[in-house]
Amino acid sequence: MAKRPQLTGRAAILAVVVCAIAMSLAYPVREYISLRRSIAELRAEKASVEAEKQWLLARDRQSRDPNWIKKTAKERLHYCGPGEKCYVVMEPDQTRQQAAVKQPAAVPPWYQTLWESVEATDKGTGRRAVTEKESVGQ
């Protein structure tokens, strides 16, 4: 019996057809997956916007309530209604306490420090920097 070749012409054509089908389906499947992902993101964004819309509607209903308006005016604007006695408690003056605390000296700009060090070196009044070798030898 004659030995048959491993790869026949029909098998080669079948392999080419299968590869062509796989290649032709790869792009649409990738697009389908990316579109499903973007749909999921848009649904999450829609839910977020819907929650914000509900919060704003609740706030709108709340702002129409006259009692809420009076309460907010008293809390935020320190409003005092007619016939009411309102008191305002003042905090101790913080500026006097801050003035008593010594403020740290302002750091001069780098160029001023550089120029002063150049002048001190020129006059011979500057300090000599100690190198690592000199500090170890002492």
C-alpha positions in Angstrom: 0.0 0.0 0.0 1.3 3.4 -1.0 2.0 5.9 1.8 -0.3 8.9 1.6 1.1 12.4 2.0 0.4 14.1 5.3 -0.9 17.3 3.7 -3.2 16.7 0.7 -4.5 19.4 -1.6 -7.9 19.3 -0.1 -6.6 19.6 3.5 -4.5 22.7 2.4 -7.5 24.3 0.8 -9.6 23.6 3.9 -6.9 25.1 6.2 -6.8 28.3 4.0 -10.6 28.6 4.1 -10.7 28.1 7.9 -8.0 30.8 8.3 -9.8 33.1 6.0 -13.0 32.7 7.9 -11.2 33.3 11.2 -9.5 36.4 9.9 -12.8 37.8 8.5 -14.5 37.3 11.8 -11.7 38.7 14.0 -12.4 42.4 13.3 -16.2 42.2 13.8 -15.9 40.3 17.0 -13.4 42.8 18.3 -15.7 45.7 17.4 -18.7 43.9 19.0 -16.7 43.5 22.3 -15.6 47.1 22.3 -19.1 48.3 21.6 -20.5 46.2 24.4 -17.9 47.8 26.7 -18.8 51.3 25.7 -22.5 50.5 26.1 -21.8 49.3 29.7 -19.8 52.5 30.4 -22.7 54.6 29.0 -25.2 52.8 31.1 -23.1 53.5 34.2 -22.9 57.2 33.3 -26.6 57.3 32.7 -27.2 55.8 36.1 -24.9 58.5 37.7 -26.7 61.3 35.8 -30.1 59.9 36.8 -29.0 59.8 40.5 -27.8 63.4 40.2 -31.1 64.4 38.6 -33.1 62.8 41.4 -31.0 64.6 44.0 -31.6 67.9 42.2 -35.3 67.3 42.0 -35.4 66.5 45.7 -33.4 69.7 46.4 -35.9 71.7 44.2 -38.8 70.3 46.2 -37.1 71.1 49.4 -36.3 74.7 48.3 -40.0 75.3 47.8 -40.8 74.5 51.4 -41.1 77.8 53.4 -39.9 76.2 56.6 -36.7 75.0 54.9 -36.2 78.5 53.6 -36.5 80.0 57.0 -34.3 77.4 58.6 -31.6 77.9 55.9 -31.8 81.7 56.2 -31.2 81.5 60.0 -28.3 79.0 59.7 -26.4 80.4 56.8 -27.3 84.1 56.7 -27.9 84.6 60.5 -31.4 85.9 59.7 -33.5 86.9 62.6 -37.3 86.9 62.2 -39.6 89.7 63.3 -40.2 89.5 67.1 -37.3 87.1 67.7 -34.2 88.0 69.8 -31.1 86.7 68.2 -27.6 86.8 69.6 -24.3 86.6 67.9 -21.3 85.2 69.8 -18.1 86.7 68.6 -14.9 84.7 68.6 -11.9 86.2 70.4 -9.8 88.4 68.2 -7.4 86.1 66.5 -5.3 88.8 64.9 -3.9 90.0 68.3 -2.9 86.5 69.3 -1.2 86.0 65.9 0.6 89.3 66.2 2.0 88.3 69.6 3.5 85.1 68.1 6.8 85.9 66.6 6.8 85.5 62.9 9.7 83.6 61.4 12.2 85.7 59.4 11.4 85.7 55.7 13.9 83.7 53.6 15.6 86.0 51.1 15.5 85.1 47.5 18.3 82.7 46.2 19.9 85.4 44.1 20.3 87.7 47.1 21.9 85.0 49.1 24.2 84.1 46.2 25.2 87.8 45.8 25.9 88.2 49.6 28.1 85.1 49.6 30.0 86.4 46.6 30.6 89.8 48.3 31.6 88.1 51.6 34.1 85.9 49.7 35.5 89.0 47.9 36.0 90.8 51.2 37.4 87.8 52.9 34.7 87.8 55.7 32.9 84.6 54.5 33.1 81.3 56.2 35.0 78.5 54.5 32.9 75.4 53.8 34.1 72.3 55.6 34.5 69.3 53.3 33.8 65.8 54.2 37.6 64.9 54.3 38.4 67.7 56.7 35.5 66.8 59.0 36.6 63.1 59.1 40.2 64.0 59.8 39.3 66.1 62.9 
